[in-house]
């Protein structure tokens, strides 16, 4: 059997599915410029960017896991401070001008 197009071996080393997305023109132009500059297909550029974003996201969750035991460990603060910070600050008088 004869191939019609040369495909980089790394592109399809695993089973792949097709996904269609609509992107803003500026992002498409950026991807196209990178594709031309690096002599890669636009699909390869998008796969690399998605892979980098996924690795970065996993890295952040690993960092959160590393400090999870410290979250909420400050004594003397309400448990729902993140949701009610304005009420807490008003109640404690933070931000009010003192007597002169």
Backbone as CSV, one residue per row, in Angstrom:
resi,resn,N_x,N_y,N_z,CA_x,CA_y,CA_z,C_x,C_y,C_z
1,UNK,0.851,-1.183,0.000,0.000,0.000,0.000,0.889,1.237,0.000
2,UNK,0.510,2.240,-0.714,1.305,3.441,-0.856,0.665,4.594,-0.077
3,UNK,1.492,5.338,0.681,0.987,6.482,1.452,0.863,7.704,0.571
4,UNK,-0.171,8.471,0.789,-0.357,9.706,0.044,0.294,10.892,0.742
5,UNK,0.387,10.831,2.052,0.957,11.958,2.801,1.925,11.435,3.840
6,UNK,2.996,12.184,4.030,3.959,11.831,5.058,3.470,12.399,6.393
7,UNK,3.375,11.553,7.386,2.906,11.959,8.707,4.029,11.699,9.698
8,UNK,4.305,12.693,10.535,5.339,12.511,11.557,4.951,11.346,12.444
9,UNK,5.886,10.434,12.730,5.540,9.246,13.521,5.001,9.571,14.904
10,UNK,5.458,10.675,15.506,4.988,11.011,16.848,3.536,11.474,16.863
11,UNK,3.037,11.925,15.720,1.679,12.466,15.677,0.625,11.426,15.989
12,UNK,0.826,10.206,15.522,-0.213,9.202,15.662,0.320,7.926,16.297
13,UNK,1.168,8.050,17.320,1.676,6.863,17.989,0.597,6.218,18.865
14,UNK,-0.404,6.986,19.236,-1.529,6.485,20.019,-2.813,6.682,19.218
15,UNK,-3.852,5.915,19.537,-5.128,6.156,18.844,-5.590,7.594,19.079
16,UNK,-6.073,8.235,18.040,-6.508,9.627,18.164,-7.947,9.778,17.691
17,UNK,-8.590,10.811,18.168,-9.940,11.165,17.737,-9.881,12.582,17.184
18,UNK,-10.798,12.882,16.326,-10.875,14.211,15.737,-11.775,15.080,16.607
19,UNK,-11.339,16.319,16.813,-12.100,17.281,17.602,-12.104,18.594,16.830
20,UNK,-13.269,19.157,16.647,-13.382,20.430,15.952,-13.668,21.512,16.982
21,UNK,-12.861,22.584,16.935,-13.067,23.703,17.854,-13.092,24.997,17.062
22,UNK,-13.762,25.980,17.586,-13.789,27.307,16.977,-12.943,28.215,17.849
23,UNK,-11.980,28.886,17.220,-11.029,29.714,17.953,-11.094,31.155,17.469
24,UNK,-10.747,32.099,18.335,-10.679,33.503,17.899,-9.599,33.659,16.817
25,UNK,-9.819,34.607,15.912,-8.897,34.800,14.797,-7.467,35.061,15.263
26,UNK,-7.303,35.809,16.330,-5.956,36.122,16.817,-5.215,34.854,17.250
27,UNK,-5.915,33.945,17.904,-5.297,32.696,18.336,-4.948,31.818,17.140
28,UNK,-5.831,31.769,16.158,-5.566,30.998,14.943,-4.332,31.560,14.235
29,UNK,-4.238,32.878,14.135,-3.086,33.508,13.486,-1.798,33.165,14.233
30,UNK,-1.859,33.154,15.561,-0.698,32.805,16.380,-0.274,31.351,16.137
31,UNK,-1.238,30.453,16.097,-0.954,29.032,15.852,-0.392,28.841,14.449
32,UNK,-0.971,29.528,13.463,-0.479,29.411,12.090,0.946,29.934,11.963
33,UNK,1.243,31.046,12.621,2.601,31.604,12.565,3.607,30.646,13.199
34,UNK,3.247,30.087,14.353,4.138,29.122,14.997,4.312,27.884,14.130
35,UNK,3.249,27.451,13.504,3.286,26.286,12.632,4.255,26.510,11.464
36,UNK,4.155,27.669,10.836,5.059,27.985,9.720,6.499,28.108,10.207
37,UNK,6.692,28.804,11.315,8.036,29.035,11.834,8.750,27.758,12.247
38,UNK,8.012,26.822,12.816,8.612,25.570,13.290,8.491,24.440,12.287
39,UNK,7.804,24.716,11.173,7.576,23.716,10.119,6.897,22.465,10.675
40,UNK,5.840,22.723,11.428,4.988,21.668,11.981,3.564,21.917,11.505
41,UNK,2.745,20.893,11.598,1.340,21.102,11.261,0.661,21.902,12.375
42,UNK,-0.433,22.552,12.042,-1.188,23.286,13.059,-1.681,22.323,14.135
43,UNK,-2.054,21.114,13.735,-2.518,20.119,14.696,-1.420,19.774,15.702
44,UNK,-0.166,19.638,15.211,0.941,19.343,16.123,1.143,20.477,17.126
45,UNK,1.049,21.715,16.650,1.207,22.868,17.537,0.106,22.866,18.596
46,UNK,-1.129,22.633,18.181,-2.254,22.616,19.128,-2.086,21.472,20.130
47,UNK,-1.690,20.281,19.654,-1.470,19.147,20.574,-0.402,19.479,21.606
48,UNK,0.693,20.111,21.168,1.750,20.496,22.108,1.231,21.482,23.147
49,UNK,0.499,22.486,22.679,-0.024,23.487,23.620,-1.000,22.868,24.619
50,UNK,-1.862,21.994,24.142,-2.809,21.336,25.053,-2.068,20.442,26.040
51,UNK,-1.045,19.754,25.572,-0.247,18.901,26.460,0.456,19.702,27.530
52,UNK,1.023,20.861,27.137,1.697,21.729,28.118,0.713,22.232,29.154
53,UNK,-0.476,22.633,28.710,-1.493,23.140,29.634,-1.929,22.051,30.605
54,UNK,-2.073,20.829,30.123,-2.485,19.722,30.995,-1.402,19.424,32.025
55,UNK,-0.135,19.426,31.606,0.960,19.170,32.563,1.034,20.272,33.602
56,UNK,0.835,21.517,33.180,0.872,22.645,34.097,-0.257,22.534,35.118
57,UNK,-1.439,22.138,34.657,-2.591,21.980,35.541,-2.335,20.885,36.574
58,UNK,-1.756,19.766,36.134,-1.430,18.677,37.072,-0.409,19.149,38.094
59,UNK,0.548,19.977,37.648,1.563,20.505,38.558,0.944,21.354,39.647
60,UNK,-0.036,22.190,39.267,-0.704,23.026,40.271,-1.459,22.177,41.271
61,UNK,-2.124,21.108,40.809,-2.872,20.276,41.747,-1.922,19.519,42.672
62,UNK,-0.724,19.175,42.185,0.267,18.537,43.060,0.736,19.512,44.141
63,UNK,0.908,20.784,43.764,1.306,21.790,44.751,0.220,21.977,45.807
64,UNK,-1.028,22.028,45.378,-2.131,22.170,46.324,-2.175,20.967,47.256
65,UNK,-1.968,19.780,46.705,-1.955,18.567,47.530,-0.849,18.643,48.582
66,UNK,0.285,19.233,48.215,1.419,19.321,49.136,1.116,20.214,50.344
67,UNK,0.248,21.218,50.173,-0.065,22.111,51.286,-1.479,21.927,51.814
68,UNK,-2.167,20.898,51.383,-3.575,20.697,51.747,-3.775,20.628,53.255
69,UNK,-2.812,20.074,53.972,-2.968,19.973,55.425,-2.896,21.335,56.106
70,UNK,-2.387,22.357,55.431,-2.285,23.690,56.018,-3.512,24.551,55.735
71,UNK,-4.275,24.197,54.726,-5.442,24.987,54.352,-6.441,24.986,55.503
72,UNK,-6.825,26.174,55.914,-7.796,26.314,56.998,-7.223,26.112,58.386
73,UNK,-5.903,26.164,58.517,-5.296,25.859,59.813,-4.962,27.092,60.642
74,UNK,-5.441,28.263,60.253,-5.168,29.475,61.017,-6.215,29.606,62.113
75,UNK,-5.770,29.634,63.357,-6.693,29.725,64.489,-7.299,31.122,64.601
76,UNK,-8.516,31.187,65.077,-9.167,32.451,65.373,-9.925,33.080,64.219
77,UNK,-9.930,32.438,63.063,-10.676,32.983,61.935,-11.915,32.139,61.688
78,UNK,-12.981,32.769,61.163,-14.176,31.981,60.854,-13.885,30.965,59.749
79,UNK,-14.585,29.839,59.765,-14.349,28.790,58.774,-14.759,29.221,57.371
80,UNK,-15.697,30.163,57.278,-16.172,30.591,55.966,-15.636,31.965,55.588
81,UNK,-14.437,32.298,56.008,-13.886,33.627,55.781,-13.802,33.974,54.295
82,UNK,-13.477,33.015,53.465,-13.343,33.334,52.039,-14.676,33.769,51.441
83,UNK,-15.767,33.259,51.954,-17.086,33.613,51.428,-17.649,34.861,52.105
84,UNK,-17.197,35.152,53.325,-17.793,36.250,54.088,-16.745,37.240,54.566
85,UNK,-15.718,37.487,53.770,-14.619,38.335,54.221,-15.056,39.767,54.524
86,UNK,-15.975,40.312,53.725,-16.412,41.689,53.959,-17.119,41.819,55.318
87,UNK,-17.991,40.865,55.631,-18.698,40.898,56.917,-17.706,40.764,58.076
88,UNK,-16.711,39.887,57.937,-15.718,39.695,58.998,-14.903,40.971,59.203
89,UNK,-14.462,41.590,58.109,-13.646,42.800,58.225,-14.445,43.946,58.813
90,UNK,-15.723,44.059,58.453,-16.578,45.100,59.026,-16.760,44.858,60.520
91,UNK,-17.007,43.609,60.887,-17.233,43.250,62.297,-15.998,43.543,63.153
92,UNK,-14.820,43.318,62.601,-13.592,43.535,63.374,-13.105,44.975,63.316
93,UNK,-13.760,45.804,62.489,-13.393,47.213,62.416,-12.239,47.504,61.481
94,UNK,-11.826,46.547,60.699,-10.714,46.757,59.790,-11.100,47.791,58.735
95,UNK,-10.230,48.760,58.509,-10.459,49.765,57.480,-11.152,51.012,57.973
96,UNK,-11.635,51.005,59.192,-12.252,52.228,59.738,-11.165,53.182,60.185
97,UNK,-11.440,54.440,60.005,-10.480,55.435,60.470,-10.577,55.548,61.984
98,UNK,-9.440,55.551,62.605,-9.408,55.684,64.056,-9.540,57.147,64.489
99,UNK,-9.685,57.340,65.767,-9.783,58.707,66.298,-8.434,59.397,66.160
100,UNK,-8.488,60.669,65.899,-7.252,61.446,65.764,-7.051,62.340,66.921
